[in-house]
Amino acid sequence: MAGAFLDELRALLGQPQVLVGVDCEPHERDWRGRFRGRALAVARPGDTEEVASVVRLCAARGVPIVAQGGNTGLVGGSVPDDSGTWLVLDTRRLRRVRNVDADNLTMTVEAGCVLQAVQEAAAAQGLLFPLGLASDGSCTIGGNLATNAGGTQVLRYGNARELCLGIEVVTATGEIWDGLSGLRKDNTGYDLRDLFIGSEGTLGIITAATLRLFPAPATRFTALAACDGAEAAVGLLRLARSRLDAELTAFELMGRHALSLVARHFPEWPQPFPEAAFAVLLEASAATSEGARERFEAMLGQAIGDGLVGDAVVASSHAQSRELWRLREAIPLAQAREGLNIKHDIALPVSAIPGFLRDMEASLPALAPGLRPVVFGHLGDGNLHFNLQAPEGVDAAGFLRQHEAALNRHVHDAVMARGGSFSAEHGIGALKAAELATRKSPVAFGLMRVLKQALDPQGLLNPGRVLVTDPGVPETPTPPL
Ligand SMILES: Cc1cc2nc3c(=O)[nH]c(=O)nc-3n(C[C@H](O)[C@H](O)[C@H](O)COP(=O)(O)OP(=O)(O)OC[C@H]3O[C@@H](n4cnc5c(N)ncnc54)[C@H](O)[C@@H]3O)c2cc1C
């Protein structure tokens, strides 16, 4: 059966666009090295029609499909399971910028466009596409929408969902829904676009999107500020918001442990405040340069005067700004070099963050002595990466096996008790599907299952991801490699 299926696939796409055997390996392992599966094959369609024909073939032959863009997802949702029966549908040949409409402030791009290429295509027209992630040289716009990615500028521009006006989707039966629209107002029935955004390849394959653009700011300022506690960082956020309003475009928190990992793995990069409990990376953007730098520096001056900030540096050039951003962007890379870790991608009301961090600092050592909490993230929108690195010198894989479930429960219980979310921007994938089944309200979970059944009746699109196949039997993630 597999041989006949592969022949049919080759007939649809041409031999070079169907990978098998060792050629599939890069598509079978996730970015973190936590999940490794085995694919029946990798299909590389070149346009929407080809995606639709592949999906129709899979529907006819009962072959499960996992869509894959840049494979930078952090929850194990972009790789096949280990059965060797799934098809990986690689979207990266769908990479045309179909249209940029400067008057309407929109652009229509195909799903496999790398995020950085989308940003550059907007910039070439003097416009801004503000989604920005540390993975933007590899991740695709289809993956960004499928995971409803967040990133560093959500406090000003919103997440991927808010940056998307329309999408084109291949349904589970292989039909093409052209929902590409540049309209900001369209109340004609249920919002199907928002159903597919954030569905992680479980309801349909996104093949193109119409995105919102903004005028490119004329000027931009970056600063790094040292704060001696999370309360001070939250105070700085309040002050920056009140003094800069919409000019505040990024507000990133970095804890001391996070920056010490960067110092260890990237020692050549200077760190202005290595001893600070927290460093905050702030960015302000303005439509005109008139008075903007003065406003930014006056705000920082007041923060120092009010005792919220111990010291601060303001970048005086684009190169210096990049150096400061590089520290922030290097944290996940430094963590990956340090070894396996437990990631918590949590959202909390900003006001609850200092109390949460105090609670964790007091309670975690009893659960796992020597644990290294690596705290960083998008404080401006309440999203923290509260990651736990195994103690120095222990076997990280063994440590995770022993402690991961209890630590997850402890952290997520504390998050939920404060009205938070256990997945702010990375999604659910395979890693958190069992947790979703237990933590989502039964009504919401039931509605999600009804939608899945309606849109993917054969259950072939990324099965077991987001929604466990049987909610009574939570699936355990693939063990760490
Ligand atoms: C260094 C680093 C930094 C990161 N920083 C951030 C961050 O700040 N904010 C953030 O939100 N995320 C971040 N991420 C996570 C990741 O980059 C995002 O989730 C990104 O949106 C995934 O895009 P991708 O193209 O790599 O998708 P993939 O990893 O290929 O896929 C992710 C999920 O989307 C599905 N999918 C992919 N393409 C499609 C499609 N066309 N149609 C339907 N389903 C599809 C897959 O099946 C899978 O479930 C980071 C990752 C890394 C490695």
The ligand as a MOL file (V3000), in Angstrom:
LIG
                    3D

  0  0  0     0  0            999 V3000
M  V30 BEGIN CTAB
M  V30 COUNTS 53 58 0 0 0
M  V30 BEGIN ATOM
M  V30 1 C 14.8180 30.4450 18.7560 0
M  V30 2 C 13.3090 30.4080 18.7460 0
M  V30 3 C 12.5990 31.5100 19.1970 0
M  V30 4 C 11.2010 31.4990 19.1850 0
M  V30 5 N 10.5310 32.6000 19.6320 0
M  V30 6 C 9.1880 32.6050 19.5960 0
M  V30 7 C 8.4630 33.7490 20.0580 0
M  V30 8 O 9.0230 34.7360 20.5160 0
M  V30 9 N 7.1190 33.7050 19.9670 0
M  V30 10 C 6.4450 32.6310 19.4660 0
M  V30 11 O 5.2190 32.6620 19.3920 0
M  V30 12 N 7.1090 31.5270 19.0540 0
M  V30 13 C 8.4470 31.4920 19.1010 0
M  V30 14 N 9.1240 30.3800 18.6690 0
M  V30 15 C 8.3620 29.1950 18.2090 0
M  V30 16 C 8.1860 29.0810 16.6870 0
M  V30 17 O 9.1710 29.7830 15.9820 0
M  V30 18 C 6.8100 29.5650 16.2930 0
M  V30 19 O 5.8450 28.7120 16.8520 0
M  V30 20 C 6.5740 29.6540 14.7780 0
M  V30 21 O 5.3460 30.3170 14.5850 0
M  V30 22 C 6.5370 28.2970 14.0970 0
M  V30 23 O 6.6140 28.4980 12.6920 0
M  V30 24 P 7.1680 27.3180 11.7470 0
M  V30 25 O 7.0030 27.7330 10.3350 0
M  V30 26 O 8.5280 26.9300 12.1610 0
M  V30 27 O 6.1260 26.1740 12.0760 0
M  V30 28 P 6.4090 24.6250 12.3090 0
M  V30 29 O 7.3020 24.4510 13.4770 0
M  V30 30 O 6.8140 23.9810 11.0490 0
M  V30 31 O 4.9390 24.1340 12.7040 0
M  V30 32 C 4.3320 24.5560 13.8940 0
M  V30 33 C 2.8730 24.0440 13.9210 0
M  V30 34 O 2.1180 24.6670 12.8790 0
M  V30 35 C 1.6300 23.6920 11.9490 0
M  V30 36 N 1.7810 24.2880 10.6190 0
M  V30 37 C 2.9280 24.7470 10.0500 0
M  V30 38 N 2.6420 25.2830 8.8510 0
M  V30 39 C 1.3140 25.1270 8.6590 0
M  V30 40 C 0.4190 25.4820 7.6010 0
M  V30 41 N 0.8360 26.1050 6.5050 0
M  V30 42 N -0.8910 25.1850 7.7480 0
M  V30 43 C -1.3370 24.5670 8.8640 0
M  V30 44 N -0.5490 24.1990 9.8750 0
M  V30 45 C 0.7630 24.4930 9.7750 0
M  V30 46 C 2.4670 22.4580 12.1780 0
M  V30 47 O 1.7580 21.2900 11.8140 0
M  V30 48 C 2.7410 22.5460 13.6700 0
M  V30 49 O 1.6400 22.0650 14.3920 0
M  V30 50 C 10.5200 30.3590 18.7020 0
M  V30 51 C 11.2320 29.2470 18.2500 0
M  V30 52 C 12.6180 29.2730 18.2710 0
M  V30 53 C 13.3530 28.0740 17.7510 0
M  V30 END ATOM
M  V30 BEGIN BOND
M  V30 1 1 1 2
M  V30 2 1 2 3
M  V30 3 2 2 52
M  V30 4 2 3 4
M  V30 5 1 4 5
M  V30 6 1 4 50
M  V30 7 2 5 6
M  V30 8 1 6 7
M  V30 9 1 6 13
M  V30 10 2 7 8
M  V30 11 1 7 9
M  V30 12 1 9 10
M  V30 13 2 10 11
M  V30 14 1 10 12
M  V30 15 2 12 13
M  V30 16 1 13 14
M  V30 17 1 14 15
M  V30 18 1 14 50
M  V30 19 1 15 16
M  V30 20 1 16 17
M  V30 21 1 16 18
M  V30 22 1 18 19
M  V30 23 1 18 20
M  V30 24 1 20 21
M  V30 25 1 20 22
M  V30 26 1 22 23
M  V30 27 1 23 24
M  V30 28 2 24 25
M  V30 29 1 24 26
M  V30 30 1 24 27
M  V30 31 1 27 28
M  V30 32 2 28 29
M  V30 33 1 28 30
M  V30 34 1 28 31
M  V30 35 1 31 32
M  V30 36 1 32 33
M  V30 37 1 33 34
M  V30 38 1 33 48
M  V30 39 1 34 35
M  V30 40 1 35 36
M  V30 41 1 35 46
M  V30 42 1 36 37
M  V30 43 1 36 45
M  V30 44 2 37 38
M  V30 45 1 38 39
M  V30 46 1 39 40
M  V30 47 2 39 45
M  V30 48 1 40 41
M  V30 49 2 40 42
M  V30 50 1 42 43
M  V30 51 2 43 44
M  V30 52 1 44 45
M  V30 53 1 46 47
M  V30 54 1 46 48
M  V30 55 1 48 49
M  V30 56 2 50 51
M  V30 57 1 51 52
M  V30 58 1 52 53
M  V30 END BOND
M  V30 END CTAB
M  END
